[in-house]
């Protein structure tokens, strides 16, 4: 059993076997939480490294779900697009990615959360 935090800060419990890989765990979370597998990042405990390939669970492990992609809506024309982000991205990194995705000038981009 693993306690898993969802994107809204809630938790749920999964049955995870010692033989489960990170991909198996992602599939279980996707089914349970309705989050597409390709958008899931699993982080164990307070570690910053993402769990890939092999996953060796121990009783009571807590996993956090991190979004890989954010949806951004431009205020002037209402255009909607998605940008892939990393937990370590700075505001400057995100602005650069938005500029690349939209063709907007980096200097003109303001992020409001």
C-alpha positions as CSV (number, residue, x, y, z in Angstrom):
1,X,0.0,0.0,0.0
2,X,1.3,3.4,-0.9
3,X,-0.1,6.8,0.0
4,X,-0.1,9.0,-3.1
5,X,-0.7,12.7,-3.2
6,X,-2.8,14.1,-6.1
7,X,-2.4,17.4,-7.9
8,X,-5.1,19.0,-5.7
9,X,-3.2,18.1,-2.5
10,X,-5.5,15.1,-1.6
11,X,-4.2,11.6,-1.0
12,X,-5.2,8.1,-1.9
13,X,-3.8,4.7,-1.3
14,X,-2.6,2.3,-4.0
15,X,-1.8,-1.4,-3.8
16,X,1.8,-1.7,-5.0
17,X,3.8,-4.9,-5.2
18,X,7.5,-5.1,-4.6
19,X,7.9,-6.2,-8.3
20,X,6.1,-3.1,-9.6
21,X,8.0,-0.7,-11.8
22,X,7.6,3.0,-11.9
23,X,5.6,2.5,-15.1
24,X,3.2,0.1,-13.4
25,X,2.7,2.6,-10.6
26,X,2.0,5.4,-13.1
27,X,-0.6,3.1,-14.8
28,X,-2.3,2.5,-11.4
29,X,-2.3,6.3,-10.6
30,X,-3.6,7.2,-14.1
31,X,-6.5,4.8,-13.7
32,X,-7.3,6.0,-10.2
33,X,-6.8,9.7,-10.6
34,X,-7.6,10.2,-14.2
35,X,-4.3,11.8,-15.0
36,X,-2.7,10.8,-18.4
37,X,0.4,8.6,-17.9
38,X,2.6,10.9,-20.1
39,X,1.8,13.8,-17.7
40,X,2.8,11.9,-14.5
41,X,6.0,12.5,-12.7
42,X,6.6,10.4,-9.5
43,X,8.8,11.8,-6.8
44,X,9.5,9.6,-3.7
45,X,9.5,11.4,-0.4
46,X,11.4,14.7,-0.5
47,X,13.8,13.5,-3.1
48,X,14.0,15.7,-6.2
49,X,14.8,12.9,-8.5
50,X,12.1,11.4,-10.6
51,X,11.3,7.7,-10.3
52,X,11.9,6.0,-13.6
53,X,12.6,2.4,-14.6
54,X,12.8,0.4,-11.4
55,X,10.6,1.2,-8.4
56,X,11.4,-0.6,-5.1
57,X,8.6,0.2,-2.8
58,X,8.7,-0.1,1.0
59,X,5.8,0.0,3.3
60,X,4.5,3.5,3.9
61,X,6.3,5.2,1.0
62,X,4.6,8.4,0.0
63,X,4.7,9.4,-3.7
64,X,4.0,12.9,-5.0
65,X,2.5,13.6,-8.4
66,X,4.1,16.5,-10.2
67,X,2.6,17.9,-13.4
68,X,4.8,17.9,-16.4
69,X,2.6,20.2,-18.5
70,X,0.8,23.4,-17.7
71,X,-1.9,25.0,-19.8
72,X,-1.6,28.7,-20.5
73,X,-4.2,31.1,-21.8
74,X,-3.2,34.4,-23.3
75,X,-5.3,37.3,-22.0
76,X,-5.7,39.2,-25.3
77,X,-6.9,36.6,-27.7
78,X,-7.8,33.7,-25.3
79,X,-5.5,31.3,-27.2
80,X,-4.7,28.2,-25.1
81,X,-1.5,26.2,-25.3
82,X,0.5,23.8,-23.2
83,X,4.1,24.1,-22.0
84,X,6.2,21.3,-20.5
85,X,7.8,22.3,-17.2
86,X,10.2,20.8,-14.7
87,X,10.0,21.3,-11.0
88,X,13.4,23.2,-11.1
89,X,12.2,25.6,-13.8
90,X,12.5,29.3,-12.8
91,X,10.0,31.9,-14.0
92,X,12.6,32.9,-16.6
93,X,12.7,29.3,-17.9
94,X,8.9,29.2,-18.2
95,X,8.8,32.6,-19.9
96,X,11.4,31.3,-22.4
97,X,9.3,28.2,-23.1
98,X,6.2,30.2,-23.6
99,X,8.1,32.5,-26.0
100,X,9.3,29.4,-28.0
101,X,5.8,27.9,-28.0
102,X,3.9,31.1,-29.0
103,X,6.4,33.1,-30.9
104,X,5.8,36.0,-28.5
105,X,8.6,38.2,-27.4
106,X,10.2,37.1,-24.2
107,X,10.1,40.7,-22.9
108,X,6.3,40.9,-23.4
109,X,5.5,37.8,-21.4
110,X,4.2,38.2,-17.9
111,X,3.2,35.2,-15.8
112,X,0.2,35.5,-13.5
113,X,-0.6,32.6,-11.2
